[in-house]
């Protein structure tokens, strides 16, 4: 059986949603007060941060995978004065979108 590649994502009037709009929309759809929606999102993001900061990976089906990647130290050169600087190693966040999002973005690009 072939997988269904149809994308059924809600299209909003704008492609940019502020946190207040996200919380308002979420509270309406889940029929909960905005304070409860805010607390739920805060708990989710705190949990995700704890898991990722401890070297784990958070995989949300249909959305994607969140994790941290260690960037090694490197040398950079200031083009104005030619001076070399050592940039220390650091952790950076990485998001790998789910295949659904890749299909959705591809269809948007084709329009």
Buried (B, 14 or more C-beta within 10 A) or exposed (E): EEEEEEEEEEEEEEEEEEEEEEBBBBBEEEEEEEEEBBEBBEEEEEEBBEBBEEEEEBEEEEEBBBBBEEEEEEEEEEEEEEEEEEEEEEEEEEEEEBEBBEBBEEEEEEE
